[in-house]
Amino acid sequence: MASPISCLSILIIPLLVTSLFYDVSNADRAFVEKVCKNSIDYDFCLSTLLSDPEGLTDVPYRLGLVATSVSLGMISKINDGEIGNILIKVTDPVVRTRITDCQIDMSNLYKDMESARDHAGTQSYRAEAKSLASAQMKIVECNNRFKSPPASESPISSSISKIEKLINICAAVLNMIPPPPS
């Protein structure tokens, strides 16, 4: 027959372990929320980072890896899916050329984000910042295509906006990393 102490330990130990993980998760979520408060879209940031199970962390470089990995998935989805579907429907040759050029920009942006992820993984933060800046320039170039004469409404503006927010999340994570000791 089991002793009362062993029965009690069967109940208490799991509760203790659960409470330890609960406190860690609260600390991790607080860090993610702090990062997202520094982004351009708090709700989008929070839902993006927490959509990945690895996103619940208080380790900045790991969160940077999550942010860039989520970005890569979304960029692929937008570039291969959404933009492709829009291209099928567009008949205006000027708009079609602009979207095609933006699709090329997005392919190059994907490479920049792969580079940013690699730099985040090796904790090469200056190089990561350069990759993010280059990615941001691809967004600017794509947006500017629709502003030049004849100016037109961008049918991919919502997709481009999502990618811009993702780059901003990566930059917000990068800004949370303390500078190296001198």
GUVEXDREN-950734 format. One line per 2 residues: their letters; for each residue x, y, z of N, C-alpha, C, CB. Coordinates in nm, 4 decimals, padded with zeros to 6 digits, always signed. Glycine has a CB too. Layout:
! residues N
a) X,Y,Z,X,Y,Z,X,Y,Z,X,Y,Z ~ ...;
This chain:
! residues 182
ma) +00.0844,-00.1173,+00.0000,+00.0000,+00.0000,+00.0000,+00.0890,+00.1236,+00.0000,-00.0961,-00.0002,+00.1217 ~ +00.0515,+00.2236,-00.0752,+00.1303,+00.3463,-00.0862,+00.1137,+00.4307,+00.0391,+00.0891,+00.4269,-00.2109;
sp) +00.2223,+00.4908,+00.0784,+00.2180,+00.5760,+00.1970,+00.1493,+00.7080,+00.1628,+00.3610,+00.6014,+00.2520 ~ +00.0944,+00.7752,+00.2638,+00.0304,+00.9053,+00.2391,+00.1273,+01.0068,+00.1799,-00.0281,+00.9604,+00.3685;
is) +00.2541,+00.9989,+00.2155,+00.3533,+01.0937,+00.1623,+00.3756,+01.0698,+00.0135,+00.4871,+01.0815,+00.2386 ~ +00.3852,+00.9445,-00.0283,+00.4055,+00.9179,-00.1711,+00.2813,+00.9574,-00.2513,+00.4388,+00.7687,-00.1943;
cl) +00.1638,+00.9372,-00.1963,+00.0414,+00.9811,-00.2647,+00.0386,+01.1330,-00.2774,-00.0838,+00.9319,-00.1890 ~ +00.0784,+01.1988,-00.1727,+00.0813,+01.3446,-00.1738,+00.1830,+01.3958,-00.2757,+00.1143,+01.3986,-00.0338;
si) +00.2980,+01.3289,-00.2832,+00.4004,+01.3728,-00.3787,+00.3532,+01.3543,-00.5227,+00.5311,+01.2955,-00.3562 ~ +00.2718,+01.2535,-00.5476,+00.2169,+01.2326,-00.6813,+00.1294,+01.3507,-00.7215,+00.1361,+01.1014,-00.6872;
li) +00.0636,+01.4129,-00.6274,-00.0222,+01.5278,-00.6560,+00.0551,+01.6589,-00.6592,-00.1324,+01.5367,-00.5532 ~ +00.1501,+01.6727,-00.5700,+00.2187,+01.8011,-00.5553,+00.3262,+01.8235,-00.6619,+00.2813,+01.8101,-00.4180;
ip) +00.4031,+01.7224,-00.6937,+00.5131,+01.7402,-00.7895,+00.4618,+01.7900,-00.9248,+00.5897,+01.6080,-00.8079 ~ +00.3582,+01.7304,-00.9841,+00.3092,+01.7858,-01.1112,+00.2614,+01.9303,-01.0994,+00.1964,+01.7003,-01.1640;
ll) +00.1994,+01.9655,-00.9884,+00.1551,+02.1037,-00.9689,+00.2737,+02.1984,-00.9609,+00.0701,+02.1155,-00.8422 ~ +00.3776,+02.1562,-00.8926,+00.4980,+02.2372,-00.8805,+00.5625,+02.2589,-01.0165,+00.5972,+02.1715,-00.7848;
vt) +00.5768,+02.1521,-01.0931,+00.6369,+02.1606,-01.2268,+00.5524,+02.2515,-01.3157,+00.6503,+02.0194,-01.2906 ~ +00.4214,+02.2344,-01.3107,+00.3320,+02.3182,-01.3906,+00.3462,+02.4646,-01.3536,+00.1872,+02.2741,-01.3729;
sl) +00.3557,+02.4938,-01.2267,+00.3681,+02.6338,-01.1857,+00.5003,+02.6931,-01.2303,+00.3543,+02.6465,-01.0348 ~ +00.6061,+02.6137,-01.2345,+00.7350,+02.6636,-01.2829,+00.7257,+02.7022,-01.4295,+00.8450,+02.5584,-01.2628;
fy) +00.6632,+02.6153,-01.5112,+00.6492,+02.6462,-01.6524,+00.5542,+02.7628,-01.6745,+00.6006,+02.5243,-01.7282 ~ +00.4540,+02.7757,-01.5923,+00.3592,+02.8854,-01.6047,+00.4302,+03.0184,-01.5824,+00.2431,+02.8686,-01.5050;
dv) +00.5157,+03.0257,-01.4824,+00.5888,+03.1490,-01.4569,+00.6828,+03.1822,-01.5715,+00.6668,+03.1382,-01.3270 ~ +00.7496,+03.0825,-01.6264,+00.8386,+03.1056,-01.7404,+00.7578,+03.1559,-01.8591,+00.9155,+02.9763,-01.7779;
sn) +00.6428,+03.0950,-01.8849,+00.5601,+03.1377,-01.9975,+00.5131,+03.2810,-01.9799,+00.4402,+03.0452,-02.0136 ~ +00.4786,+03.3207,-01.8577,+00.4378,+03.4587,-01.8342,+00.5537,+03.5551,-01.8602,+00.3860,+03.4753,-01.6907;
ad) +00.6740,+03.5179,-01.8174,+00.7906,+03.6030,-01.8412,+00.8189,+03.6120,-01.9907,+00.9144,+03.5488,-01.7660 ~ +00.8073,+03.4985,-02.0585,+00.8319,+03.4962,-02.2019,+00.7277,+03.5803,-02.2762,+00.8309,+03.3518,-02.2538;
ra) +00.6027,+03.5654,-02.2387,+00.4971,+03.6434,-02.3038,+00.5178,+03.7928,-02.2779,+00.3574,+03.5989,-02.2534 ~ +00.5605,+03.8270,-02.1583,+00.5869,+03.9673,-02.1263,+00.6967,+04.0224,-02.2167,+00.6266,+03.9829,-01.9779;
fv) +00.7988,+03.9417,-02.2441,+00.9059,+03.9860,-02.3330,+00.8535,+04.0039,-02.4749,+01.0225,+03.8856,-02.3316 ~ +00.7749,+03.9086,-02.5221,+00.7171,+03.9186,-02.6566,+00.6290,+04.0432,-02.6658,+00.6349,+03.7909,-02.6913;
ek) +00.5501,+04.0695,-02.5629,+00.4654,+04.1892,-02.5626,+00.5496,+04.3163,-02.5648,+00.3736,+04.1895,-02.4399 ~ +00.6616,+04.3152,-02.4939,+00.7508,+04.4314,-02.4915,+00.8084,+04.4568,-02.6313,+00.8653,+04.4102,-02.3887;
vc) +00.8467,+04.3496,-02.6987,+00.8963,+04.3623,-02.8364,+00.7860,+04.4199,-02.9252,+00.9445,+04.2242,-02.8914 ~ +00.6661,+04.3655,-02.9120,+00.5556,+04.4072,-02.9987,+00.5122,+04.5515,-02.9736,+00.4373,+04.3148,-02.9791;
kn) +00.5320,+04.6005,-02.8524,+00.5006,+04.7414,-02.8250,+00.5925,+04.8337,-02.9046,+00.5132,+04.7715,-02.6739 ~ +00.7072,+04.7832,-02.9461,+00.8021,+04.8615,-03.0260,+00.7845,+04.8391,-03.1757,+00.9442,+04.8271,-02.9862;
si) +00.6834,+04.7640,-03.2139,+00.6581,+04.7403,-03.3562,+00.5504,+04.8370,-03.4054,+00.6149,+04.5924,-03.3813 ~ +00.5289,+04.8385,-03.5358,+00.4297,+04.9311,-03.5911,+00.2864,+04.8800,-03.5769,+00.4597,+04.9571,-03.7370;
dy) +00.2694,+04.7497,-03.5500,+00.1357,+04.6939,-03.5346,+00.1404,+04.5881,-03.4242,+00.0835,+04.6330,-03.6695 ~ +00.1047,+04.6300,-03.3045,+00.1144,+04.5451,-03.1852,+00.0399,+04.4124,-03.2030,+00.0591,+04.6193,-03.0634;
df) -00.0859,+04.4191,-03.2446,-00.1669,+04.2977,-03.2557,-00.1113,+04.2019,-03.3610,-00.3114,+04.3338,-03.2897 ~ -00.0717,+04.2567,-03.4749,-00.0139,+04.1734,-03.5809,+00.1150,+04.1081,-03.5312,+00.0138,+04.2579,-03.7084;
cl) +00.1977,+04.1852,-03.4620,+00.3239,+04.1348,-03.4073,+00.2966,+04.0202,-03.3108,+00.4021,+04.2477,-03.3361 ~ +00.2079,+04.0427,-03.2177,+00.1779,+03.9422,-03.1162,+00.1248,+03.8140,-03.1803,+00.0762,+03.9971,-03.0152;
st) +00.0295,+03.8277,-03.2709,-00.0269,+03.7076,-03.3335,+00.0777,+03.6362,-03.4193,-00.1495,+03.7444,-03.4192 ~ +00.1660,+03.7119,-03.4827,+00.2702,+03.6514,-03.5658,+00.3700,+03.5739,-03.4812,+00.3427,+03.7586,-03.6467;
ll) +00.4221,+03.6375,-03.3773,+00.5237,+03.5710,-03.2955,+00.4662,+03.4538,-03.2173,+00.5871,+03.6703,-03.1996 ~ +00.3436,+03.4667,-03.1722,+00.2831,+03.3592,-03.0935,+00.2225,+03.2494,-03.1812,+00.1763,+03.4162,-03.0021;
sd) +00.2224,+03.2698,-03.3139,+00.1726,+03.1661,-03.4042,+00.2715,+03.0505,-03.4145,+00.1455,+03.2248,-03.5433 ~ +00.3937,+03.0749,-03.3747,+00.4980,+02.9723,-03.3758,+00.5241,+02.9307,-03.2317,+00.6295,+03.0242,-03.4446;
pe) +00.5230,+02.8016,-03.2013,+00.5453,+02.7583,-03.0631,+00.6783,+02.8069,-03.0060,+00.5396,+02.6077,-03.0554 ~ +00.7759,+02.8290,-03.0911,+00.9058,+02.8786,-03.0461,+00.9019,+03.0279,-03.0146,+01.0117,+02.8509,-03.1517;
gl) +00.7932,+03.0949,-03.0517,+00.7825,+03.2387,-03.0317,+00.7683,+03.2806,-02.8871,+00.6679,+03.2905,-03.1077 ~ +00.7351,+03.1878,-02.8014,+00.7191,+03.2201,-02.6604,+00.8545,+03.2021,-02.5917,+00.6091,+03.1306,-02.5938;
td) +00.9391,+03.3028,-02.6064,+01.0733,+03.2967,-02.5499,+01.1144,+03.4351,-02.5040,+01.1744,+03.2406,-02.6524 ~ +01.2052,+03.4400,-02.4083,+01.2596,+03.5690,-02.3668,+01.4062,+03.5808,-02.4055,+01.2432,+03.5882,-02.2158;
vp) +01.4484,+03.4961,-02.4992,+01.5852,+03.5003,-02.5505,+01.5802,+03.5761,-02.6830,+01.6463,+03.3547,-02.5685 ~ +01.6347,+03.6981,-02.6863,+01.6181,+03.7823,-02.8052,+01.6616,+03.7183,-02.9371,+01.6942,+03.9077,-02.7864;
yr) +01.7795,+03.6552,-02.9392,+01.8228,+03.6029,-03.0688,+01.7326,+03.4878,-03.1155,+01.9689,+03.5556,-03.0607 ~ +01.6785,+03.4099,-03.0209,+01.5854,+03.3021,-03.0584,+01.4553,+03.3610,-03.1112,+01.5567,+03.2094,-02.9375;
lg) +01.4104,+03.4696,-03.0499,+01.2899,+03.5352,-03.0985,+01.3165,+03.5946,-03.2372,+01.2432,+03.6453,-02.9993 ~ +01.4383,+03.6428,-03.2583,+01.4766,+03.6915,-03.3915,+01.4697,+03.5813,-03.4954,+01.6171,+03.7503,-03.3882;
lv) +01.5119,+03.4622,-03.4572,+01.5030,+03.3475,-03.5484,+01.3577,+03.3144,-03.5802,+01.5729,+03.2247,-03.4877 ~ +01.2732,+03.3207,-03.4787,+01.1308,+03.2941,-03.4997,+01.0723,+03.3995,-03.5936,+01.0541,+03.2926,-03.3644;
at) +01.1025,+03.5255,-03.5663,+01.0466,+03.6343,-03.6476,+01.0884,+03.6216,-03.7938,+01.0911,+03.7704,-03.5924 ~ +01.2166,+03.5931,-03.8184,+01.2608,+03.5807,-03.9579,+01.2039,+03.4548,-04.0232,+01.4142,+03.5786,-03.9653;
sv) +01.1926,+03.3459,-03.9476,+01.1356,+03.2227,-04.0046,+00.9888,+03.2415,-04.0408,+01.1503,+03.1059,-03.9059 ~ +00.9137,+03.3059,-03.9528,+00.7723,+03.3341,-03.9827,+00.7653,+03.4266,-04.1044,+00.6996,+03.3992,-03.8587;
sl) +00.8547,+03.5240,-04.1100,+00.8586,+03.6162,-04.2243,+00.8814,+03.5407,-04.3542,+00.9685,+03.7215,-04.2050 ~ +00.9771,+03.4490,-04.3527,+01.0072,+03.3727,-04.4739,+00.8848,+03.2939,-04.5216,+01.1249,+03.2772,-04.4488;
gm) +00.8144,+03.2329,-04.4286,+00.6945,+03.1584,-04.4660,+00.5882,+03.2483,-04.5260,+00.6383,+03.0862,-04.3458 ~ +00.5685,+03.3642,-04.4645,+00.4650,+03.4549,-04.5124,+00.5050,+03.5183,-04.6459,+00.4374,+03.5639,-04.4080;
is) +00.6330,+03.5520,-04.6611,+00.6795,+03.6106,-04.7880,+00.6582,+03.5102,-04.9004,+00.8299,+03.6519,-04.7794 ~ +00.6913,+03.3852,-04.8751,+00.6707,+03.2796,-04.9755,+00.5236,+03.2688,-05.0133,+00.7214,+03.1438,-04.9228;
ki) +00.4398,+03.2657,-04.9129,+00.2954,+03.2530,-04.9351,+00.2431,+03.3714,-05.0170,+00.2203,+03.2440,-04.8000 ~ +00.2862,+03.4908,-04.9810,+00.2397,+03.6102,-05.0516,+00.2959,+03.6143,-05.1933,+00.2799,+03.7374,-04.9748;
nd) +00.4260,+03.5891,-05.2071,+00.4902,+03.5993,-05.3381,+00.4412,+03.4905,-05.4334,+00.6419,+03.5908,-05.3233 ~ +00.4335,+03.3683,-05.3851,+00.3947,+03.2580,-05.4728,+00.2436,+03.2454,-05.4889,+00.4504,+03.1287,-05.4198;
ge) +00.1691,+03.2763,-05.3830,+00.0246,+03.2585,-05.3882,-00.0519,+03.3838,-05.4236,-00.0236,+03.2081,-05.2586 ~ -00.0514,+03.4792,-05.3325,-00.1342,+03.5991,-05.3499,-00.0956,+03.6786,-05.4742,-00.1233,+03.6881,-05.2273;
ig) +00.0327,+03.7061,-05.4893,+00.0742,+03.7865,-05.6046,+00.0477,+03.7107,-05.7343,+00.2238,+03.8240,-05.5940 ~ +00.0720,+03.5804,-05.7330,+00.0424,+03.4991,-05.8520,-00.1045,+03.5043,-05.8891,+00.0839,+03.3546,-05.8291;
ni) -00.1928,+03.4949,-05.7895,-00.3371,+03.5022,-05.8156,-00.3780,+03.6394,-05.8669,-00.4157,+03.4692,-05.6890 ~ -00.3166,+03.7432,-05.8151,-00.3477,+03.8789,-05.8616,-00.3013,+03.8966,-06.0054,-00.2816,+03.9851,-05.7704;
li) -00.1832,+03.8437,-06.0381,-00.1320,+03.8549,-06.1749,-00.2256,+03.7903,-06.2771,+00.0058,+03.7912,-06.1842 ~ -00.2911,+03.6846,-06.2379,-00.3845,+03.6159,-06.3279,-00.5001,+03.7086,-06.3652,-00.4386,+03.4864,-06.2620;
kv) -00.5434,+03.7925,-06.2715,-00.6615,+03.8778,-06.2918,-00.6304,+04.0126,-06.3561,-00.7295,+03.9012,-06.1604 ~ -00.5050,+04.0591,-06.3459,-00.4701,+04.1931,-06.3937,-00.4576,+04.1943,-06.5464,-00.3381,+04.2410,-06.3287;
td) -00.5256,+04.2915,-06.6069,-00.5200,+04.3036,-06.7528,-00.4401,+04.4257,-06.7974,-00.6606,+04.3110,-06.8099 ~ -00.4313,+04.5274,-06.7141,-00.3561,+04.6492,-06.7481,-00.2074,+04.6138,-06.7572,-00.3803,+04.7630,-06.6415;
pv) -00.1455,+04.6364,-06.8737,-00.0048,+04.5969,-06.8910,+00.0927,+04.6719,-06.7985,+00.0361,+04.6196,-07.0346 ~ +00.0633,+04.7985,-06.7679,+00.1511,+04.8756,-06.6794,+00.1460,+04.8176,-06.5384,+00.1103,+05.0257,-06.6780;
vr) +00.0260,+04.7929,-06.4896,+00.0090,+04.7365,-06.3551,+00.0691,+04.5963,-06.3502,-00.1414,+04.7328,-06.3151 ~ +00.0484,+04.5202,-06.4557,+00.1027,+04.3843,-06.4622,+00.2559,+04.3868,-06.4544,+00.0567,+04.3139,-06.5923;
tr) +00.3184,+04.4777,-06.5262,+00.4647,+04.4913,-06.5224,+00.5110,+04.5300,-06.3828,+00.5125,+04.5960,-06.6251 ~ +00.4397,+04.6230,-06.3208,+00.4763,+04.6668,-06.1862,+00.4653,+04.5512,-06.0864,+00.3868,+04.7840,-06.1418;
it) +00.3590,+04.4746,-06.0965,+00.3420,+04.3616,-06.0043,+00.4509,+04.2572,-06.0285,+00.2015,+04.2978,-06.0210 ~ +00.4810,+04.2309,-06.1548,+00.5868,+04.1346,-06.1877,+00.7204,+04.1814,-06.1316,+00.5972,+04.1148,-06.3405;
dc) +00.7482,+04.3116,-06.1458,+00.8724,+04.3667,-06.0905,+00.8733,+04.3555,-05.9374,+00.8897,+04.5146,-06.1335 ~ +00.7572,+04.3782,-05.8760,+00.7474,+04.3631,-05.7306,+00.7680,+04.2170,-05.6897,+00.6105,+04.4138,-05.6804;
qi) +00.7219,+04.1268,-05.7725,+00.7416,+03.9853,-05.7428,+00.8921,+03.9522,-05.7428,+00.6657,+03.8967,-05.8463 ~ +00.9649,+04.0128,-05.8340,+01.1109,+03.9949,-05.8363,+01.1718,+04.0578,-05.7108,+01.1732,+04.0582,-05.9653;
dm) +01.1221,+04.1767,-05.6740,+01.1685,+04.2400,-05.5494,+01.1450,+04.1474,-05.4307,+01.0965,+04.3754,-05.5264 ~ +01.0280,+04.0825,-05.4270,+00.9945,+03.9942,-05.3152,+01.0852,+03.8713,-05.3126,+00.8476,+03.9509,-05.3237;
sn) +01.1236,+03.8220,-05.4301,+01.2172,+03.7086,-05.4341,+01.3524,+03.7501,-05.3771,+01.2338,+03.6561,-05.5791 ~ +01.3951,+03.8707,-05.4108,+01.5216,+03.9216,-05.3560,+01.5081,+03.9535,-05.2071,+01.5667,+04.0474,-05.4328;
ly) +01.3921,+04.0031,-05.1680,+01.3652,+04.0289,-05.0264,+01.3714,+03.8979,-04.9474,+01.2265,+04.0968,-05.0084 ~ +01.3208,+03.7906,-05.0062,+01.3260,+03.6595,-04.9415,+01.4719,+03.6227,-04.9123,+01.2585,+03.5507,-05.0309;
kd) +01.5594,+03.6481,-05.0089,+01.7025,+03.6192,-04.9889,+01.7597,+03.7048,-04.8755,+01.7819,+03.6444,-05.1199 ~ +01.7180,+03.8314,-04.8697,+01.7630,+03.9189,-04.7605,+01.7175,+03.8649,-04.6252,+01.7098,+04.0623,-04.7807;
me) +01.5944,+03.8163,-04.6197,+01.5417,+03.7643,-04.4933,+01.6075,+03.6314,-04.4555,+01.3896,+03.7464,-04.5027 ~ +01.6437,+03.5512,-04.5556,+01.7209,+03.4292,-04.5258,+01.8551,+03.4667,-04.4644,+01.7424,+03.3441,-04.6543;
sa) +01.9152,+03.5691,-04.5220,+02.0427,+03.6175,-04.4699,+02.0257,+03.6717,-04.3281,+02.1008,+03.7262,-04.5621 ~ +01.9181,+03.7462,-04.3052,+01.8902,+03.7997,-04.1707,+01.8729,+03.6859,-04.0710,+01.7635,+03.8890,-04.1722;
rd) +01.8023,+03.5805,-04.1120,+01.7829,+03.4652,-04.0229,+01.9171,+03.3985,-03.9912,+01.6860,+03.3624,-04.0872 ~ +02.0004,+03.3828,-04.0929,+02.1316,+03.3212,-04.0717,+02.2160,+03.4062,-03.9767,+02.2051,+03.3026,-04.2062;
ha) +02.2109,+03.5371,-03.9953,+02.2870,+03.6273,-03.9076,+02.2319,+03.6263,-03.7653,+02.2848,+03.7705,-03.9633 ~ +02.0995,+03.6166,-03.7528,+02.0395,+03.6079,-03.6192,+02.0873,+03.4805,-03.5498,+01.8838,+03.6103,-03.6278;
gt) +02.0954,+03.3719,-03.6256,+02.1382,+03.2443,-03.5693,+02.2820,+03.2443,-03.5208,+02.1208,+03.1367,-03.6704 ~ +02.3648,+03.3225,-03.5886,+02.5057,+03.3304,-03.5471,+02.5297,+03.4519,-03.4575,+02.5980,+03.3368,-03.6706;
qs) +02.4222,+03.5213,-03.4251,+02.4265,+03.6405,-03.3408,+02.5165,+03.7494,-03.4005,+02.4753,+03.6036,-03.2008 ~ +02.5145,+03.7603,-03.5324,+02.5859,+03.8660,-03.6048,+02.4857,+03.9784,-03.6300,+02.6487,+03.8124,-03.7409;
yr) +02.4632,+04.0589,-03.5275,+02.3512,+04.1529,-03.5296,+02.3701,+04.2694,-03.6258,+02.3285,+04.2062,-03.3923 ~ +02.4907,+04.3160,-03.6456,+02.5117,+04.4242,-03.7437,+02.4796,+04.3751,-03.8840,+02.6575,+04.4766,-03.7378;
ae) +02.5247,+04.2546,-03.9150,+02.4959,+04.1970,-04.0466,+02.3452,+04.1728,-04.0613,+02.5746,+04.0642,-04.0668 ~ +02.2803,+04.1301,-03.9539,+02.1360,+04.1100,-03.9575,+02.0658,+04.2429,-03.9851,+02.0859,+04.0486,-03.8246;
ak) +02.1104,+04.3486,-03.9205,+02.0501,+04.4812,-03.9407,+02.0662,+04.5256,-04.0865,+02.1146,+04.5857,-03.8454 ~ +02.1811,+04.4976,-04.1463,+02.2029,+04.5332,-04.2879,+02.1084,+04.4552,-04.3784,+02.3495,+04.5061,-04.3292;
sl) +02.0895,+04.3286,-04.3482,+01.9973,+04.2471,-04.4282,+01.8544,+04.2982,-04.4163,+02.0041,+04.1001,-04.3848 ~ +01.8154,+04.3364,-04.2947,+01.6805,+04.3913,-04.2746,+01.6636,+04.5239,-04.3475,+01.6518,+04.4101,-04.1247;
as) +01.7682,+04.6083,-04.3466,+01.7619,+04.7363,-04.4183,+01.7482,+04.7128,-04.5689,+01.8880,+04.8216,-04.3886 ~ +01.8211,+04.6151,-04.6186,+01.8116,+04.5815,-04.7608,+01.6718,+04.5304,-04.7943,+01.9177,+04.4760,-04.7989;
aq) +01.6159,+04.4484,-04.7065,+01.4799,+04.3981,-04.7268,+01.3799,+04.5139,-04.7283,+01.4425,+04.2962,-04.6164 ~ +01.3971,+04.6071,-04.6375,+01.3075,+04.7227,-04.6310,+01.3152,+04.8040,-04.7601,+01.3425,+04.8115,-04.5098;
mk) +01.4338,+04.8136,-04.8169,+01.4490,+04.8875,-04.9432,+01.3706,+04.8206,-05.0564,+01.5980,+04.8977,-04.9815 ~ +01.3614,+04.6900,-05.0549,+01.2836,+04.6191,-05.1574,+01.1355,+04.6558,-05.1455,+01.3024,+04.4650,-05.1443;
iv) +01.0895,+04.6737,-05.0234,+00.9507,+04.7161,-05.0005,+00.9302,+04.8566,-05.0567,+00.9156,+04.7124,-04.8484 ~ +01.0224,+04.9448,-05.0274,+01.0139,+05.0832,-05.0753,+01.0127,+05.0855,-05.2284,+01.1325,+05.1678,-05.0205;
ec) +01.1019,+05.0077,-05.2889,+01.1077,+05.0031,-05.4356,+00.9756,+04.9552,-05.4942,+01.2218,+04.9114,-05.4820 ~ +00.9194,+04.8513,-05.4350,+00.7919,+04.7995,-05.4853,+00.6817,+04.9046,-05.4704,+00.7528,+04.6697,-05.4107;
nn) +00.6735,+04.9658,-05.3539,+00.5710,+05.0691,-05.3329,+00.5882,+05.1858,-05.4286,+00.5753,+05.1197,-05.1891 ~ +00.7130,+05.2251,-05.4540,+00.7394,+05.3383,-05.5439,+00.6994,+05.3102,-05.6880,+00.8859,+05.3748,-05.5390;
rf) +00.6997,+05.1857,-05.7275,+00.6604,+05.1510,-05.8652,+00.5175,+05.1986,-05.8949,+00.6711,+04.9976,-05.8876 ~ +00.4321,+05.1939,-05.7948,+00.2925,+05.2319,-05.8157,+00.2701,+05.3821,-05.7991,+00.2034,+05.1562,-05.7192;
ks) +00.3722,+05.4536,-05.7525,+00.3610,+05.5989,-05.7361,+00.4100,+05.6733,-05.8590,+00.4393,+05.6446,-05.6139 ~ +00.4940,+05.6084,-05.9381,+00.5475,+05.6761,-06.0557,+00.4393,+05.6853,-06.1635,+00.6726,+05.6019,-06.1098;
pp) +00.4513,+05.7874,-06.2516,+00.3479,+05.8083,-06.3535,+00.3390,+05.6897,-06.4492,+00.3761,+05.9367,-06.4321 ~ +00.2264,+05.6496,-06.4901,+00.0968,+05.6904,-06.4357,+00.0715,+05.6193,-06.3023,-00.0174,+05.6593,-06.5367;
as) +00.0508,+05.6985,-06.2006,+00.0269,+05.6435,-06.0666,-00.0975,+05.5550,-06.0696,+00.0104,+05.7576,-05.9614 ~ -00.0907,+05.4479,-05.9944,-00.2053,+05.3575,-05.9894,-00.2146,+05.2943,-05.8514,-00.1946,+05.2484,-06.0986;
es) -00.3317,+05.2443,-05.8225,-00.3556,+05.1740,-05.6962,-00.2835,+05.0395,-05.7031,-00.5101,+05.1547,-05.6691 ~ -00.2108,+05.0073,-05.6002,-00.1404,+04.8794,-05.5959,-00.2354,+04.7689,-05.5506,-00.0182,+04.8876,-05.5019;
pi) -00.2565,+04.6687,-05.6346,-00.3430,+04.5582,-05.5928,-00.2755,+04.4649,-05.4915,-00.3862,+04.4785,-05.7144 ~ -00.1479,+04.4882,-05.4667,-00.0762,+04.4045,-05.3710,-00.0375,+04.4823,-05.2452,+00.0484,+04.3458,-05.4360;
ss) -00.0982,+04.5993,-05.2260,-00.0593,+04.6846,-05.1133,-00.0812,+04.6171,-04.9777,-00.1370,+04.8147,-05.1182 ~ -00.1889,+04.5398,-04.9627,-00.2104,+04.4748,-04.8326,-00.1062,+04.3665,-04.8076,-00.3515,+04.4143,-04.8254;
si) -00.0671,+04.2953,-04.9114,+00.0379,+04.1936,-04.8971,+00.1721,+04.2582,-04.8650,+00.0494,+04.1095,-05.0253 ~ +00.2023,+04.3661,-04.9333,+00.3282,+04.4375,-04.9103,+00.3300,+04.4943,-04.7686,+00.3474,+04.5510,-05.0147;
sk) +00.2150,+04.5421,-04.7235,+00.2049,+04.5955,-04.5875,+00.2349,+04.4878,-04.4834,+00.0652,+04.6542,-04.5636 ~ +00.1868,+04.3658,-04.5058,+00.2157,+04.2552,-04.4141,+00.3663,+04.2282,-04.4071,+00.1409,+04.1276,-04.4583;
ie) +00.4283,+04.2267,-04.5230,+00.5730,+04.1999,-04.5267,+00.6490,+04.3116,-04.4564,+00.6226,+04.1852,-04.6728 ~ +00.6058,+04.4348,-04.4782,+00.6696,+04.5489,-04.4118,+00.6573,+04.5364,-04.2595,+00.6064,+04.6821,-04.4601;
kl) +00.5407,+04.4928,-04.2130,+00.5209,+04.4736,-04.0691,+00.6114,+04.3626,-04.0156,+00.3735,+04.4407,-04.0393 ~ +00.6301,+04.2583,-04.0952,+00.7179,+04.1487,-04.0538,+00.8634,+04.1950,-04.0411,+00.7083,+04.0328,-04.1537;
in) +00.9076,+04.2745,-04.1363,+01.0435,+04.3281,-04.1283,+01.0561,+04.4159,-04.0047,+01.0794,+04.4084,-04.2564 ~ +00.9514,+04.4935,-03.9767,+00.9510,+04.5788,-03.8584,+00.9572,+04.4969,-03.7300,+00.8272,+04.6669,-03.8576;
ic) +00.8894,+04.3829,-03.7258,+00.8957,+04.2951,-03.6087,+01.0392,+04.2468,-03.5886,+00.7991,+04.1743,-03.6246 ~ +01.1024,+04.2057,-03.6973,+01.2425,+04.1598,-03.6886,+01.3315,+04.2712,-03.6353,+01.2938,+04.1126,-03.8272;
aa) +01.3086,+04.3935,-03.6820,+01.3884,+04.5074,-03.6341,+01.3587,+04.5357,-03.4869,+01.3600,+04.6335,-03.7192 ~ +01.2323,+04.5213,-03.4459,+01.1961,+04.5434,-03.3049,+01.2661,+04.4415,-03.2156,+01.0426,+04.5346,-03.2857;
vl) +01.2737,+04.3167,-03.2610,+01.3454,+04.2140,-03.1852,+01.4928,+04.2509,-03.1770,+01.3276,+04.0738,-03.2502 ~ +01.5489,+04.2900,-03.2891,+01.6908,+04.3266,-03.2936,+01.7211,+04.4421,-03.1989,+01.7318,+04.3640,-03.4363;
nm) +01.6281,+04.5361,-03.1884,+01.6480,+04.6508,-03.0975,+01.6440,+04.6110,-02.9505,+01.5421,+04.7567,-03.1234 ~ +01.5903,+04.4930,-02.9203,+01.5832,+04.4471,-02.7814,+01.7120,+04.3770,-02.7358,+01.4649,+04.3527,-02.7645;
ip) +01.8013,+04.3533,-02.8301,+01.9256,+04.2828,-02.7987,+02.0240,+04.3837,-02.7410,+01.9852,+04.2120,-02.9255 ~ +02.0756,+04.3563,-02.6230,+02.1704,+04.4493,-02.5617,+02.2991,+04.4579,-02.6449,+02.2028,+04.4057,-02.4169;
pp) +02.3613,+04.5762,-02.6482,+02.4860,+04.5902,-02.7228,+02.5956,+04.5027,-02.6603,+02.5305,+04.7384,-02.7264 ~ +02.6907,+04.4608,-02.7440,+02.7990,+04.3783,-02.6902,+02.8826,+04.4585,-02.5902,+02.8885,+04.3250,-02.8045;
ps) +02.9389,+04.3881,-02.4912,+03.0225,+04.4594,-02.3942,+03.1457,+04.5184,-02.4620,+03.0649,+04.3653,-02.2802 ~ +03.1854,+04.6355,-02.4172,+03.3025,+04.6987,-02.4819,+03.4288,+04.6744,-02.4063,+03.2819,+04.8471,-02.4964;
